[in-house]
Amino acid sequence: MKTDIIFAGVGGQGILTIAATIGMAAVNKDLYLKQAEVHGMSQRGGDVQ
């Protein structure tokens, strides 16, 4: 059985911290882990309205 867990949020909500914490717990249990960050327009110097 395959189970996917997806965390999504806006900067300042601690998404990266919780993903890293749960990710390390998964690795310690010999589970597979994929983690990626997507930087939005505000983080790349663009306008956000």
PDBQT receptor file of N, H, CA, C and O in Angstrom, charges set to zero:
ATOM      1  N   MET A   1       0.848  -1.179   0.000  1.00  0.00    +0.000 N 
ATOM      2  CA  MET A   1       0.000   0.000   0.000  1.00  0.00    +0.000 C 
ATOM      3  C   MET A   1       0.896   1.246   0.000  1.00  0.00    +0.000 C 
ATOM      4  O   MET A   1       1.895   1.302   0.716  1.00  0.00    +0.000 OA
ATOM      5  N   LYS A   2       0.532   2.218  -0.794  1.00  0.00    +0.000 N 
ATOM      6  H   LYS A   2      -0.280   2.172  -1.376  1.00  0.00    +0.000 HD
ATOM      7  CA  LYS A   2       1.277   3.468  -0.890  1.00  0.00    +0.000 C 
ATOM      8  C   LYS A   2       0.491   4.574  -0.200  1.00  0.00    +0.000 C 
ATOM      9  O   LYS A   2      -0.718   4.710  -0.387  1.00  0.00    +0.000 OA
ATOM     10  N   THR A   3       1.200   5.356   0.598  1.00  0.00    +0.000 N 
ATOM     11  H   THR A   3       2.182   5.245   0.751  1.00  0.00    +0.000 HD
ATOM     12  CA  THR A   3       0.590   6.502   1.263  1.00  0.00    +0.000 C 
ATOM     13  C   THR A   3       1.446   7.726   0.998  1.00  0.00    +0.000 C 
ATOM     14  O   THR A   3       2.655   7.695   1.226  1.00  0.00    +0.000 OA
ATOM     15  N   ASP A   4       0.842   8.794   0.523  1.00  0.00    +0.000 N 
ATOM     16  H   ASP A   4      -0.141   8.819   0.338  1.00  0.00    +0.000 HD
ATOM     17  CA  ASP A   4       1.527  10.058   0.289  1.00  0.00    +0.000 C 
ATOM     18  C   ASP A   4       1.057  11.071   1.332  1.00  0.00    +0.000 C 
ATOM     19  O   ASP A   4      -0.127  11.130   1.664  1.00  0.00    +0.000 OA
ATOM     20  N   ILE A   5       1.984  11.853   1.835  1.00  0.00    +0.000 N 
ATOM     21  H   ILE A   5       2.946  11.805   1.565  1.00  0.00    +0.000 HD
ATOM     22  CA  ILE A   5       1.657  12.958   2.740  1.00  0.00    +0.000 C 
ATOM     23  C   ILE A   5       2.199  14.226   2.097  1.00  0.00    +0.000 C 
ATOM     24  O   ILE A   5       3.383  14.309   1.773  1.00  0.00    +0.000 OA
ATOM     25  N   ILE A   6       1.331  15.207   1.917  1.00  0.00    +0.000 N 
ATOM     26  H   ILE A   6       0.369  15.139   2.181  1.00  0.00    +0.000 HD
ATOM     27  CA  ILE A   6       1.728  16.464   1.284  1.00  0.00    +0.000 C 
ATOM     28  C   ILE A   6       1.471  17.603   2.266  1.00  0.00    +0.000 C 
ATOM     29  O   ILE A   6       0.361  17.767   2.773  1.00  0.00    +0.000 OA
ATOM     30  N   PHE A   7       2.517  18.384   2.521  1.00  0.00    +0.000 N 
ATOM     31  H   PHE A   7       3.418  18.250   2.109  1.00  0.00    +0.000 HD
ATOM     32  CA  PHE A   7       2.387  19.585   3.347  1.00  0.00    +0.000 C 
ATOM     33  C   PHE A   7       2.465  20.784   2.419  1.00  0.00    +0.000 C 
ATOM     34  O   PHE A   7       3.351  20.857   1.566  1.00  0.00    +0.000 OA
ATOM     35  N   ALA A   8       1.553  21.715   2.578  1.00  0.00    +0.000 N 
ATOM     36  H   ALA A   8       0.833  21.656   3.270  1.00  0.00    +0.000 HD
ATOM     37  CA  ALA A   8       1.562  22.921   1.755  1.00  0.00    +0.000 C 
ATOM     38  C   ALA A   8       1.241  24.114   2.635  1.00  0.00    +0.000 C 
ATOM     39  O   ALA A   8       0.444  24.009   3.567  1.00  0.00    +0.000 OA
ATOM     40  N   GLY A   9       1.854  25.237   2.344  1.00  0.00    +0.000 N 
ATOM     41  H   GLY A   9       2.502  25.323   1.586  1.00  0.00    +0.000 HD
ATOM     42  CA  GLY A   9       1.575  26.431   3.130  1.00  0.00    +0.000 C 
ATOM     43  C   GLY A   9       2.291  27.633   2.569  1.00  0.00    +0.000 C 
ATOM     44  O   GLY A   9       2.980  27.555   1.552  1.00  0.00    +0.000 OA
ATOM     45  N   VAL A  10       2.118  28.738   3.245  1.00  0.00    +0.000 N 
ATOM     46  H   VAL A  10       1.558  28.801   4.072  1.00  0.00    +0.000 HD
ATOM     47  CA  VAL A  10       2.734  30.000   2.862  1.00  0.00    +0.000 C 
ATOM     48  C   VAL A  10       3.856  30.274   3.853  1.00  0.00    +0.000 C 
ATOM     49  O   VAL A  10       3.779  29.873   5.014  1.00  0.00    +0.000 OA
ATOM     50  N   GLY A  11       4.897  30.957   3.392  1.00  0.00    +0.000 N 
ATOM     51  H   GLY A  11       4.959  31.282   2.449  1.00  0.00    +0.000 HD
ATOM     52  CA  GLY A  11       6.044  31.245   4.242  1.00  0.00    +0.000 C 
ATOM     53  C   GLY A  11       5.674  31.747   5.623  1.00  0.00    +0.000 C 
ATOM     54  O   GLY A  11       4.717  32.503   5.794  1.00  0.00    +0.000 OA
ATOM     55  N   GLY A  12       6.455  31.309   6.610  1.00  0.00    +0.000 N 
ATOM     56  H   GLY A  12       7.232  30.695   6.470  1.00  0.00    +0.000 HD
ATOM     57  CA  GLY A  12       6.218  31.732   7.976  1.00  0.00    +0.000 C 
ATOM     58  C   GLY A  12       5.309  30.812   8.756  1.00  0.00    +0.000 C 
ATOM     59  O   GLY A  12       5.052  31.060   9.934  1.00  0.00    +0.000 OA
ATOM     60  N   GLN A  13       4.810  29.747   8.127  1.00  0.00    +0.000 N 
ATOM     61  H   GLN A  13       5.019  29.546   7.170  1.00  0.00    +0.000 HD
ATOM     62  CA  GLN A  13       3.908  28.825   8.817  1.00  0.00    +0.000 C 
ATOM     63  C   GLN A  13       4.622  27.601   9.372  1.00  0.00    +0.000 C 
ATOM     64  O   GLN A  13       3.987  26.750   9.995  1.00  0.00    +0.000 OA
ATOM     65  N   GLY A  14       5.930  27.497   9.159  1.00  0.00    +0.000 N 
ATOM     66  H   GLY A  14       6.445  28.188   8.653  1.00  0.00    +0.000 HD
ATOM     67  CA  GLY A  14       6.676  26.378   9.706  1.00  0.00    +0.000 C 
ATOM     68  C   GLY A  14       6.579  25.102   8.893  1.00  0.00    +0.000 C 
ATOM     69  O   GLY A  14       6.880  24.022   9.401  1.00  0.00    +0.000 OA
ATOM     70  N   ILE A  15       6.167  25.206   7.640  1.00  0.00    +0.000 N 
ATOM     71  H   ILE A  15       5.923  26.083   7.227  1.00  0.00    +0.000 HD
ATOM     72  CA  ILE A  15       5.999  24.020   6.798  1.00  0.00    +0.000 C 
ATOM     73  C   ILE A  15       7.324  23.287   6.611  1.00  0.00    +0.000 C 
ATOM     74  O   ILE A  15       7.362  22.059   6.681  1.00  0.00    +0.000 OA
ATOM     75  N   LEU A  16       8.406  24.020   6.374  1.00  0.00    +0.000 N 
ATOM     76  H   LEU A  16       8.375  25.017   6.317  1.00  0.00    +0.000 HD
ATOM     77  CA  LEU A  16       9.698  23.360   6.161  1.00  0.00    +0.000 C 
ATOM     78  C   LEU A  16      10.172  22.653   7.420  1.00  0.00    +0.000 C 
ATOM     79  O   LEU A  16      10.752  21.570   7.344  1.00  0.00    +0.000 OA
ATOM     80  N   THR A  17       9.931  23.253   8.571  1.00  0.00    +0.000 N 
ATOM     81  H   THR A  17       9.460  24.133   8.633  1.00  0.00    +0.000 HD
ATOM     82  CA  THR A  17      10.352  22.639   9.830  1.00  0.00    +0.000 C 
ATOM     83  C   THR A  17       9.586  21.351  10.098  1.00  0.00    +0.000 C 
ATOM     84  O   THR A  17      10.190  20.336  10.445  1.00  0.00    +0.000 OA
ATOM     85  N   ILE A  18       8.277  21.378   9.945  1.00  0.00    +0.000 N 
ATOM     86  H   ILE A  18       7.786  22.202   9.664  1.00  0.00    +0.000 HD
ATOM     87  CA  ILE A  18       7.488  20.171  10.205  1.00  0.00    +0.000 C 
ATOM     88  C   ILE A  18       7.793  19.090   9.171  1.00  0.00    +0.000 C 
ATOM     89  O   ILE A  18       7.828  17.906   9.506  1.00  0.00    +0.000 OA
ATOM     90  N   ALA A  19       8.013  19.488   7.917  1.00  0.00    +0.000 N 
ATOM     91  H   ALA A  19       7.984  20.450   7.645  1.00  0.00    +0.000 HD
ATOM     92  CA  ALA A  19       8.357  18.509   6.890  1.00  0.00    +0.000 C 
ATOM     93  C   ALA A  19       9.701  17.850   7.194  1.00  0.00    +0.000 C 
ATOM     94  O   ALA A  19       9.851  16.641   7.022  1.00  0.00    +0.000 OA
ATOM     95  N   ALA A  20      10.673  18.635   7.643  1.00  0.00    +0.000 N 
ATOM     96  H   ALA A  20      10.551  19.617   7.783  1.00  0.00    +0.000 HD
ATOM     97  CA  ALA A  20      11.980  18.079   7.986  1.00  0.00    +0.000 C 
ATOM     98  C   ALA A  20      11.882  17.154   9.188  1.00  0.00    +0.000 C 
ATOM     99  O   ALA A  20      12.522  16.102   9.215  1.00  0.00    +0.000 OA
ATOM    100  N   THR A  21      11.092  17.532  10.178  1.00  0.00    +0.000 N 
ATOM    101  H   THR A  21      10.573  18.386  10.157  1.00  0.00    +0.000 HD
ATOM    102  CA  THR A  21      10.934  16.709  11.378  1.00  0.00    +0.000 C 
ATOM    103  C   THR A  21      10.282  15.376  11.061  1.00  0.00    +0.000 C 
ATOM    104  O   THR A  21      10.780  14.325  11.464  1.00  0.00    +0.000 OA
ATOM    105  N   ILE A  22       9.176  15.415  10.343  1.00  0.00    +0.000 N 
ATOM    106  H   ILE A  22       8.772  16.269  10.016  1.00  0.00    +0.000 HD
ATOM    107  CA  ILE A  22       8.487  14.177   9.987  1.00  0.00    +0.000 C 
ATOM    108  C   ILE A  22       9.312  13.374   8.985  1.00  0.00    +0.000 C 
ATOM    109  O   ILE A  22       9.304  12.144   9.014  1.00  0.00    +0.000 OA
ATOM    110  N   GLY A  23      10.019  14.066   8.105  1.00  0.00    +0.000 N 
ATOM    111  H   GLY A  23      10.026  15.066   8.081  1.00  0.00    +0.000 HD
ATOM    112  CA  GLY A  23      10.887  13.385   7.150  1.00  0.00    +0.000 C 
ATOM    113  C   GLY A  23      11.994  12.602   7.825  1.00  0.00    +0.000 C 
ATOM    114  O   GLY A  23      12.281  11.468   7.440  1.00  0.00    +0.000 OA
ATOM    115  N   MET A  24      12.618  13.200   8.830  1.00  0.00    +0.000 N 
ATOM    116  H   MET A  24      12.385  14.121   9.142  1.00  0.00    +0.000 HD
ATOM    117  CA  MET A  24      13.669  12.492   9.558  1.00  0.00    +0.000 C 
ATOM    118  C   MET A  24      13.107  11.285  10.308  1.00  0.00    +0.000 C 
ATOM    119  O   MET A  24      13.764  10.248  10.392  1.00  0.00    +0.000 OA
ATOM    120  N   ALA A  25      11.908  11.413  10.846  1.00  0.00    +0.000 N 
ATOM    121  H   ALA A  25      11.374  12.255  10.777  1.00  0.00    +0.000 HD
ATOM    122  CA  ALA A  25      11.265  10.274  11.515  1.00  0.00    +0.000 C 
ATOM    123  C   ALA A  25      11.006   9.153  10.511  1.00  0.00    +0.000 C 
ATOM    124  O   ALA A  25      11.173   7.978  10.837  1.00  0.00    +0.000 OA
ATOM    125  N   ALA A  26      10.602   9.508   9.301  1.00  0.00    +0.000 N 
ATOM    126  H   ALA A  26      10.466  10.463   9.036  1.00  0.00    +0.000 HD
ATOM    127  CA  ALA A  26      10.359   8.507   8.259  1.00  0.00    +0.000 C 
ATOM    128  C   ALA A  26      11.653   7.800   7.873  1.00  0.00    +0.000 C 
ATOM    129  O   ALA A  26      11.679   6.578   7.726  1.00  0.00    +0.000 OA
ATOM    130  N   VAL A  27      12.715   8.565   7.711  1.00  0.00    +0.000 N 
ATOM    131  H   VAL A  27      12.694   9.558   7.830  1.00  0.00    +0.000 HD
ATOM    132  CA  VAL A  27      14.015   7.978   7.352  1.00  0.00    +0.000 C 
ATOM    133  C   VAL A  27      14.495   7.040   8.466  1.00  0.00    +0.000 C 
ATOM    134  O   VAL A  27      15.046   5.974   8.191  1.00  0.00    +0.000 OA
ATOM    135  N   ASN A  28      14.284   7.443   9.717  1.00  0.00    +0.000 N 
ATOM    136  H   ASN A  28      13.837   8.309   9.941  1.00  0.00    +0.000 HD
ATOM    137  CA  ASN A  28      14.687   6.600  10.848  1.00  0.00    +0.000 C 
ATOM    138  C   ASN A  28      13.917   5.289  10.895  1.00  0.00    +0.000 C 
ATOM    139  O   ASN A  28      14.396   4.309  11.466  1.00  0.00    +0.000 OA
ATOM    140  N   LYS A  29      12.727   5.259  10.298  1.00  0.00    +0.000 N 
ATOM    141  H   LYS A  29      12.338   6.055   9.833  1.00  0.00    +0.000 HD
ATOM    142  CA  LYS A  29      11.914   4.037  10.218  1.00  0.00    +0.000 C 
ATOM    143  C   LYS A  29      12.144   3.289   8.912  1.00  0.00    +0.000 C 
ATOM    144  O   LYS A  29      11.380   2.389   8.565  1.00  0.00    +0.000 OA
ATOM    145  N   ASP A  30      13.209   3.665   8.179  1.00  0.00    +0.000 N 
ATOM    146  H   ASP A  30      13.830   4.396   8.460  1.00  0.00    +0.000 HD
ATOM    147  CA  ASP A  30      13.561   3.044   6.897  1.00  0.00    +0.000 C 
ATOM    148  C   ASP A  30      12.484   3.205   5.829  1.00  0.00    +0.000 C 
ATOM    149  O   ASP A  30      12.293   2.316   5.000  1.00  0.00    +0.000 OA
ATOM    150  N   LEU A  31      11.783   4.331   5.847  1.00  0.00    +0.000 N 
ATOM    151  H   LEU A  31      11.939   5.054   6.521  1.00  0.00    +0.000 HD
ATOM    152  CA  LEU A  31      10.802   4.649   4.818  1.00  0.00    +0.000 C 
ATOM    153  C   LEU A  31      11.456   5.556   3.783  1.00  0.00    +0.000 C 
ATOM    154  O   LEU A  31      12.473   6.191   4.061  1.00  0.00    +0.000 OA
ATOM    155  N   TYR A  32      10.876   5.613   2.600  1.00  0.00    +0.000 N 
ATOM    156  H   TYR A  32      10.050   5.096   2.374  1.00  0.00    +0.000 HD
ATOM    157  CA  TYR A  32      11.390   6.466   1.535  1.00  0.00    +0.000 C 
ATOM    158  C   TYR A  32      10.871   7.886   1.728  1.00  0.00    +0.000 C 
ATOM    159  O   TYR A  32       9.767   8.097   2.229  1.00  0.00    +0.000 OA
ATOM    160  N   LEU A  33      11.684   8.848   1.323  1.00  0.00    +0.000 N 
ATOM    161  H   LEU A  33      12.581   8.677   0.916  1.00  0.00    +0.000 HD
ATOM    162  CA  LEU A  33      11.326  10.253   1.519  1.00  0.00    +0.000 C 
ATOM    163  C   LEU A  33      11.711  11.060   0.295  1.00  0.00    +0.000 C 
ATOM    164  O   LEU A  33      12.805  10.903  -0.248  1.00  0.00    +0.000 OA
ATOM    165  N   LYS A  34      10.806  11.923  -0.134  1.00  0.00    +0.000 N 
ATOM    166  H   LYS A  34       9.918  12.051   0.307  1.00  0.00    +0.000 HD
ATOM    167  CA  LYS A  34      11.100  12.932  -1.150  1.00  0.00    +0.000 C 
ATOM    168  C   LYS A  34      10.646  14.257  -0.575  1.00  0.00    +0.000 C 
ATOM    169  O   LYS A  34       9.535  14.373  -0.058  1.00  0.00    +0.000 OA
ATOM    170  N   GLN A  35      11.513  15.261  -0.666  1.00  0.00    +0.000 N 
ATOM    171  H   GLN A  35      12.415  15.167  -1.085  1.00  0.00    +0.000 HD
ATOM    172  CA  GLN A  35      11.159  16.584  -0.149  1.00  0.00    +0.000 C 
ATOM    173  C   GLN A  35      11.639  17.624  -1.136  1.00  0.00    +0.000 C 
ATOM    174  O   GLN A  35      12.751  17.530  -1.656  1.00  0.00    +0.000 OA
ATOM    175  N   ALA A  36      10.811  18.611  -1.394  1.00  0.00    +0.000 N 
ATOM    176  H   ALA A  36       9.908  18.688  -0.971  1.00  0.00    +0.000 HD
ATOM    177  CA  ALA A  36      11.167  19.678  -2.322  1.00  0.00    +0.000 C 
ATOM    178  C   ALA A  36      10.569  20.989  -1.826  1.00  0.00    +0.000 C 
ATOM    179  O   ALA A  36       9.532  21.010  -1.164  1.00  0.00    +0.000 OA
ATOM    180  N   GLU A  37      11.247  22.073  -2.161  1.00  0.00    +0.000 N 
ATOM    181  H   GLU A  37      12.090  22.056  -2.699  1.00  0.00    +0.000 HD
ATOM    182  CA  GLU A  37      10.748  23.403  -1.852  1.00  0.00    +0.000 C 
ATOM    183  C   GLU A  37      10.441  24.117  -3.158  1.00  0.00    +0.000 C 
ATOM    184  O   GLU A  37      11.188  24.003  -4.129  1.00  0.00    +0.000 OA
ATOM    185  N   VAL A  38       9.355  24.842  -3.174  1.00  0.00    +0.000 N 
ATOM    186  H   VAL A  38       8.748  24.935  -2.385  1.00  0.00    +0.000 HD
ATOM    187  CA  VAL A  38       9.012  25.661  -4.334  1.00  0.00    +0.000 C 
ATOM    188  C   VAL A  38       8.977  27.104  -3.856  1.00  0.00    +0.000 C 
ATOM    189  O   VAL A  38       8.221  27.448  -2.948  1.00  0.00    +0.000 OA
ATOM    190  N   HIS A  39       9.793  27.940  -4.471  1.00  0.00    +0.000 N 
ATOM    191  H   HIS A  39      10.407  27.661  -5.209  1.00  0.00    +0.000 HD
ATOM    192  CA  HIS A  39       9.845  29.343  -4.077  1.00  0.00    +0.000 C 
ATOM    193  C   HIS A  39       8.910  30.159  -4.975  1.00  0.00    +0.000 C 
ATOM    194  O   HIS A  39       9.002  30.114  -6.201  1.00  0.00    +0.000 OA
ATOM    195  N   GLY A  40       8.027  30.890  -4.341  1.00  0.00    +0.000 N 
ATOM    196  H   GLY A  40       7.952  30.927  -3.345  1.00  0.00    +0.000 HD
ATOM    197  CA  GLY A  40       7.056  31.693  -5.070  1.00  0.00    +0.000 C 
ATOM    198  C   GLY A  40       7.622  33.019  -5.542  1.00  0.00    +0.000 C 
ATOM    199  O   GLY A  40       8.807  33.309  -5.375  1.00  0.00    +0.000 OA
ATOM    200  N   MET A  41       6.746  33.814  -6.136  1.00  0.00    +0.000 N 
ATOM    201  H   MET A  41       5.784  33.578  -6.272  1.00  0.00    +0.000 HD
ATOM    202  CA  MET A  41       7.166  35.091  -6.714  1.00  0.00    +0.000 C 
ATOM    203  C   MET A  41       7.764  36.042  -5.681  1.00  0.00    +0.000 C 
ATOM    204  O   MET A  41       8.734  36.738  -5.983  1.00  0.00    +0.000 OA
ATOM    205  N   SER A  42       7.211  36.088  -4.473  1.00  0.00    +0.000 N 
ATOM    206  H   SER A  42       6.423  35.523  -4.228  1.00  0.00    +0.000 HD
ATOM    207  CA  SER A  42       7.728  37.025  -3.470  1.00  0.00    +0.000 C 
ATOM    208  C   SER A  42       9.159  36.668  -3.077  1.00  0.00    +0.000 C 
ATOM    209  O   SER A  42       9.956  37.557  -2.778  1.00  0.00    +0.000 OA
ATOM    210  N   GLN A  43       9.488  35.403  -3.073  1.00  0.00    +0.000 N 
ATOM    211  H   GLN A  43       8.840  34.681  -3.316  1.00  0.00    +0.000 HD
ATOM    212  CA  GLN A  43      10.840  34.975  -2.708  1.00  0.00    +0.000 C 
ATOM    213  C   GLN A  43      11.831  35.178  -3.856  1.00  0.00    +0.000 C 
ATOM    214  O   GLN A  43      13.044  35.151  -3.647  1.00  0.00    +0.000 OA
ATOM    215  N   ARG A  44      11.315  35.378  -5.050  1.00  0.00    +0.000 N 
ATOM    216  H   ARG A  44      10.330  35.399  -5.220  1.00  0.00    +0.000 HD
ATOM    217  CA  ARG A  44      12.177  35.616  -6.211  1.00  0.00    +0.000 C 
ATOM    218  C   ARG A  44      12.193  37.074  -6.623  1.00  0.00    +0.000 C 
ATOM    219  O   ARG A  44      12.712  37.413  -7.687  1.00  0.00    +0.000 OA
ATOM    220  N   GLY A  45      11.633  37.940  -5.797  1.00  0.00    +0.000 N 
ATOM    221  H   GLY A  45      11.211  37.665  -4.933  1.00  0.00    +0.000 HD
ATOM    222  CA  GLY A  45      11.672  39.372  -6.087  1.00  0.00    +0.000 C 
ATOM    223  C   GLY A  45      10.520  39.883  -6.924  1.00  0.00    +0.000 C 
ATOM    224  O   GLY A  45      10.560  41.020  -7.394  1.00  0.00    +0.000 OA
ATOM    225  N   GLY A  46       9.490  39.070  -7.122  1.00  0.00    +0.000 N 
ATOM    226  H   GLY A  46       9.457  38.146  -6.740  1.00  0.00    +0.000 HD
ATOM    227  CA  GLY A  46       8.356  39.498  -7.930  1.00  0.00    +0.000 C 
ATOM    228  C   GLY A  46       7.267  40.151  -7.087  1.00  0.00    +0.000 C 
ATOM    229  O   GLY A  46       7.323  40.134  -5.857  1.00  0.00    +0.000 OA
ATOM    230  N   ASP A  47       6.284  40.723  -7.759  1.00  0.00    +0.000 N 
ATOM    231  H   ASP A  47       6.238  40.737  -8.758  1.00  0.00    +0.000 HD
ATOM    232  CA  ASP A  47       5.159  41.344  -7.089  1.00  0.00    +0.000 C 
ATOM    233  C   ASP A  47       4.128  40.292  -6.693  1.00  0.00    +0.000 C 
ATOM    234  O   ASP A  47       3.829  39.370  -7.452  1.00  0.00    +0.000 OA
ATOM    235  N   VAL A  48       3.600  40.454  -5.499  1.00  0.00    +0.000 N 
ATOM    236  H   VAL A  48       3.843  41.203  -4.882  1.00  0.00    +0.000 HD
ATOM    237  CA  VAL A  48       2.539  39.571  -5.012  1.00  0.00    +0.000 C 
ATOM    238  C   VAL A  48       1.376  40.451  -4.622  1.00  0.00    +0.000 C 
ATOM    239  O   VAL A  48       1.528  41.382  -3.832  1.00  0.00    +0.000 OA
ATOM    240  N   GLN A  49       0.224  40.162  -5.170  1.00  0.00    +0.000 N 
ATOM    241  H   GLN A  49       0.100  39.406  -5.812  1.00  0.00    +0.000 HD
ATOM    242  CA  GLN A  49      -0.962  40.982  -4.872  1.00  0.00    +0.000 C 
ATOM    243  C   GLN A  49      -2.038  40.141  -4.262  1.00  0.00    +0.000 C 
ATOM    244  O   GLN A  49      -3.112  40.649  -3.942  1.00  0.00    +0.000 OA
TER     245      GLN A  49
